[in-house]
């Protein structure tokens, strides 16, 4: 099944008003590239980025599972949408590890995002110790099963507004990348779990790869079966680094 490629940038804790020109440059170039493109920015930039790049998909990097309440420092799906966001990341390993988010937390956040009308990119991935022990596929499959949204907007959001991002923790920002065989094995396993959860609709959910994706390896990664795009970290901060990745995705669609 041919699925349109999605390349989403995750700026993490980078980006000030002086960097909005990069958002605009990426959005303009994306208009002529045959792939879906998005940038997930710090919450402080979302509203200004949405104004600087009208019609382009701006996203958040997290949200709270509650609609409102006494949750200091958190943002809700409605707040993200009000600021101009069209999607959000949930369950990134940096939040699972540093903020101690559980699979149940991630599931609730994914459901809240979908119910609030946002697209959702749900992240899963294994540590180097798990990979070295030979338990990567079983561990990440179980993580996905426990994190998948059901109900509370999920039925309406799968597959059109929902994607998975497989990001091996040991590859994020390290320059290390799994072999294409390892990526293919993991993405095939995740596809099986999506079909088990959602039936035929699971065939339409895009599975992105993330972890040290750059222009020099993007085409090879995008050529792997069931790789439907990428979640890109550091290489998404500059249009000159990010756009070649997007163009590689378009060529392999």
C-alpha positions in Angstrom: 0.0 0.0 0.0 1.4 3.4 -1.0 1.3 5.9 1.8 2.2 9.5 1.3 5.5 10.3 3.1 5.5 12.5 6.1 8.6 14.3 7.3 8.2 16.1 10.6 10.9 18.2 12.3 11.2 18.2 16.1 13.0 21.4 17.2 13.0 20.2 20.9 14.3 23.1 23.1 15.6 25.2 20.3 14.1 28.2 18.5 13.6 31.9 19.2 11.9 34.6 17.2 15.1 35.1 15.2 14.6 31.5 13.8 11.2 32.1 12.3 12.8 32.8 8.9 13.8 29.1 8.8 10.2 28.1 9.4 9.0 30.4 6.5 11.7 29.1 4.2 10.8 25.5 4.9 7.1 26.1 4.5 7.6 27.9 1.1 9.8 25.1 -0.2 7.4 22.4 1.0 4.6 23.8 -1.2 6.3 22.3 -4.3 7.5 19.0 -2.7 5.4 15.9 -3.0 5.4 14.9 0.6 3.7 16.1 3.8 5.9 18.3 5.9 5.5 19.6 9.5 7.6 21.3 12.2 7.0 20.6 15.9 8.2 23.7 17.7 8.6 24.9 21.3 5.2 26.2 22.6 6.6 29.7 22.7 6.9 29.8 18.9 3.8 28.0 17.8 1.5 31.1 17.4 4.2 33.2 15.7 5.2 30.3 13.4 1.6 29.7 12.4 1.3 33.4 11.4 4.7 33.3 9.6 3.8 30.2 7.6 0.0 30.2 7.0 -1.3 26.9 5.8 1.8 25.0 6.8 1.6 22.3 9.5 3.0 23.6 12.8 2.9 21.2 15.7 3.6 21.0 19.4 6.0 18.6 21.1 3.8 17.4 24.0 0.4 18.1 25.6 -1.4 17.3 28.8 -4.1 14.6 28.8 -6.5 16.8 30.7 -8.6 19.5 28.9 -7.9 22.1 31.6 -7.2 22.3 35.3 -4.4 22.8 37.9 -1.5 21.6 35.8 1.2 24.3 36.1 3.4 24.6 33.1 1.3 22.3 30.9 -0.6 22.9 27.7 -3.9 21.2 26.5 -4.9 20.1 23.1 -7.3 23.1 22.9 -4.5 25.5 23.8 -2.2 24.0 21.1 -5.0 24.3 18.5 -5.8 27.8 19.6 -2.2 28.8 19.1 -2.3 27.4 15.6 -1.0 23.9 16.0 -2.3 21.2 13.7 -0.5 18.3 15.4 1.6 17.2 18.3 4.2 14.7 19.3 3.5 12.4 22.3 5.7 9.8 24.1 9.1 11.0 22.9 11.8 9.0 24.7 13.2 12.2 26.1 9.9 12.7 27.9 9.4 9.0 28.8 12.9 9.0 30.4 13.4 12.5 31.8 9.8 13.2 32.8 9.0 9.5 33.7 6.0 9.3 31.4 4.4 5.8 31.3 2.8 4.0 28.4 -0.6 4.8 30.1 0.3 8.5 30.1 1.3 8.5 26.5 -2.0 6.6 25.5 -4.0 9.2 27.4 -2.2 12.1 25.7 -2.6 10.5 22.3 -6.4 10.2 22.9 -6.6 13.8 24.2 -4.8 15.1 21.1 -7.0 13.2 18.7 -10.2 14.1 20.6 -9.0 17.8 20.4 -8.7 17.7 16.6 -4.9 17.4 16.4 -2.8 15.0 14.5 -0.7 12.9 16.7 2.8 11.4 16.2 3.3 8.7 18.9 6.9 7.8 19.6 8.3 4.4 20.6 11.8 3.0 20.8 14.3 0.9 22.7 17.6 1.6 24.6 20.9 0.3 23.6 20.8 -2.3 26.4 17.6 -3.7 25.1 18.9 -3.8 21.6 22.1 -5.6 22.6 20.1 -8.1 24.6 18.1 -9.0 21.5 14.8 -7.8 22.9 14.2 -4.7 20.8 11.3 -6.0 18.7 9.4 -7.5 21.6 10.0 -4.5 23.9 9.0 -1.9 21.3 6.0 -3.9 20.2 4.8 -4.1 23.8 5.4 -0.4 24.3 3.3 0.3 21.2 0.4 -2.0 22.3 0.3 -0.2 25.7 0.5 3.3 24.2 -2.0 3.1 21.3 -5.1 5.3 21.6 -8.5 3.7 21.7 -11.8 5.6 22.0 -12.0 9.3 23.0 -11.5 10.4 19.4 -9.1 7.7 18.3 -11.6 6.0 16.1 -12.0 9.2 14.1 -8.3 9.9 14.2 -7.0 6.6 12.9 -5.4 6.6 10.4 -5.7 10.1 8.8 -4.4 12.1 11.8 -2.2 9.5 13.5 1.3 8.3 12.9 3.9 6.2 14.8 7.6 7.3 15.0 10.1 4.5 15.8 13.1 6.2 17.3 15.7 3.9 18.8 16.9 5.8 21.8 20.6 5.0 21.2 20.4 6.5 17.7 18.9 9.9 18.7 21.5 12.6 18.2 24.4 10.1 18.2 25.0 9.7 14.5 24.4 5.9 14.9 21.6 4.4 12.7 20.3 0.8 12.7 20.9 -1.3 9.7 18.2 -1.2 7.0 17.4 -4.8 8.0 16.9 -3.8 11.6 14.7 -0.9 10.6 12.7 -3.2 8.3 12.2 -5.8 11.0 11.0 -3.3 13.5 8.7 -1.4 11.1 7.1 -4.8 10.0 6.5 -5.7 13.6 4.9 -2.4 14.3 2.7 -2.7 11.3 1.5 -6.1 12.6 0.6 -4.5 15.9 -1.3 -1.7 14.2 -3.3 -4.2 12.2 -4.0 -6.2 15.3 -5.3 -3.1 17.0 -7.2 -1.3 14.2 -7.8 -4.0 11.5 -7.4 -2.8 7.9 -7.1 0.8 9.1 -3.8 -0.2 10.7 -2.4 -0.6 7.1 -2.9 3.1 6.6 -1.2 4.5 9.7 2.2 6.0 8.7 5.2 4.6 10.5 8.1 7.1 10.6 11.7 6.4 11.4 13.7 8.8 13.7 17.2 8.9 15.0 20.2 10.6 13.3 18.3 11.1 10.0 20.2 13.4 7.6 20.5 14.1 3.9 23.2 11.5 3.4 21.2 8.6 4.7 17.6 9.7 4.1 17.1 8.1 0.7 18.4 4.7 1.9 16.1 4.8 5.0 13.1 5.9 3.0 13.6 3.0 0.6 13.0 0.5 3.4 9.6 -1.2 3.4 7.0 0.3 5.8 9.1 3.5 6.4 6.6 6.2 5.6 8.7 9.2 6.5 10.8 10.5 9.3 10.8 12.4 12.6 13.9 14.6 12.3 15.7 16.3 15.2 18.8 18.4 14.8 18.7 18.3 11.0 15.3 20.1 11.0 16.6 23.3 12.5 18.0 24.7 9.3 16.2 24.6 5.9 19.5 23.7 4.2 19.7 20.5 6.2 16.0 19.7 6.4 14.8 20.2 2.9 17.1 17.6 1.3 15.6 15.0 3.6 12.1 16.1 2.5 13.1 15.9 -1.1 14.5 12.4 -0.6 11.1 11.4 0.9 9.3 12.8 -2.1 11.5 10.8 -4.5 10.7 7.5 -2.7 7.0 8.0 -2.4 
